[in-house]
Each structure stands twice: as structure tokens, then as C-alpha cells.
Amino acid sequence: MRTPSSSTALNTVASSAVTQALKIRGRLSSSSATAT
């Protein structure tokens, strides 16, 4: 899949990064909640 505009590629990277961060944050919060 080719993206002619670099902005679209940046958007994809940014969205994936946000999703990753949310996953990590959720994992940390859930692990800390179970720890306590």
C-alpha cells in the first residue's frame, strides 16, 4: 500500500504510537492495581 502524501504516513505512525502508549499505560495501571 503506497501513500503519496507523507502526512498520511506520519498520521499512521502517530496513531500507532498513541495506540502503543495507551496499551503500555493500561498494562502498567492494571498491573499496579493488581499489585496493590
Backbone hydrogen bonds in HBPLUS format (Angstrom, degrees):
<---DONOR---> <-ACCEPTOR-->    atom                        ^
c    i                          cat <-CA-CA->   ^        H-A-AA   ^      H-
h    n   atom  resd res      DA  || num        DHA   H-A  angle D-A-AA Bond
n    s   type  num  typ     dist DA aas  dist angle  dist       angle   num
A0010-LEU N   A0006-SER O   2.88 MM   4  6.19 159.3  1.92 152.8 158.8     1
A0011-ASN N   A0007-SER O   2.82 MM   4  6.05 152.7  1.89 145.6 153.6     2
A0012-THR N   A0008-THR O   2.92 MM   4  6.23 156.6  1.98 149.2 154.9     3
A0013-VAL N   A0009-ALA O   2.94 MM   4  6.24 164.1  1.96 153.3 157.2     4
A0014-ALA N   A0010-LEU O   2.82 MM   4  5.98 162.1  1.85 151.4 156.8     5
A0015-SER N   A0011-ASN O   2.85 MM   4  6.01 165.1  1.87 152.1 156.2     6
A0016-SER N   A0012-THR O   2.93 MM   4  6.10 159.7  1.98 148.6 154.4     7
A0017-ALA N   A0013-VAL O   2.90 MM   4  6.07 153.0  1.97 145.3 153.2     8
A0018-VAL N   A0014-ALA O   2.88 MM   4  6.16 155.5  1.94 150.5 157.1     9
A0019-THR N   A0015-SER O   2.94 MM   4  6.18 159.6  1.98 147.7 153.2    10
A0020-GLN N   A0016-SER O   2.91 MM   4  6.14 156.3  1.97 145.8 152.4    11
A0021-ALA N   A0017-ALA O   2.90 MM   4  6.15 159.8  1.94 148.7 154.1    12
A0022-LEU N   A0018-VAL O   2.87 MM   4  6.13 160.8  1.91 153.0 158.0    13
A0023-LYS N   A0019-THR O   2.92 MM   4  6.15 154.8  1.99 146.2 153.3    14
A0024-ILE N   A0020-GLN O   2.92 MM   4  6.21 164.0  1.94 154.5 158.2    15
A0025-ARG N   A0021-ALA O   2.80 MM   4  6.00 162.8  1.83 151.7 157.2    16
A0026-GLY N   A0022-LEU O   2.84 MM   4  5.96 162.5  1.87 148.4 153.2    17
A0027-ARG N   A0023-LYS O   2.88 MM   4  6.08 153.0  1.95 146.0 154.0    18
A0028-LEU N   A0024-ILE O   2.85 MM   4  6.11 160.8  1.88 152.9 157.8    19
A0029-SER N   A0025-ARG O   2.86 MM   4  6.08 167.5  1.88 154.8 158.2    20
A0030-SER N   A0026-GLY O   2.90 MM   4  5.96 160.3  1.94 145.0 150.9    21
A0031-SER N   A0027-ARG O   2.89 MM   4  6.00 157.5  1.94 146.9 153.5    22
A0032-SER N   A0028-LEU O   2.88 MM   4  6.04 158.4  1.93 149.8 155.8    23
A0033-ALA N   A0029-SER O   2.90 MM   4  6.01 149.4  1.99 141.9 150.8    24
A0034-THR N   A0030-SER O   3.00 MM   4  6.23 154.7  2.07 144.9 150.9    25
A0035-ALA N   A0031-SER O   2.90 MM   4  6.04 141.4  2.05 138.2 149.7    26
A0036-THR N   A0032-SER O   3.03 MM   4  6.25 151.8  2.11 144.7 150.3    27
